């Protein structure tokens, strides 16, 4: 992982009134296309649950937060 990615790991993101933090990047297999896609592994700060989402979709939906 390079320094540019380290910046995103330190940020907090907001989506639908909740707050999240990226903990890592990886790959996941799309169940429809069976193609490997880049993904974001992140936690919800309010309950510490872990989630995975397509990387492009994550950055389109989640916005940087100062909270």
Secondary structure, 3 states (H helix, E strand, C coil): CCHHHHHHHHCEEEECCEEEEEEEEEEEECCCCCCEEEEEEEEECCCCCEEEEEHHHHHHHCEEECC
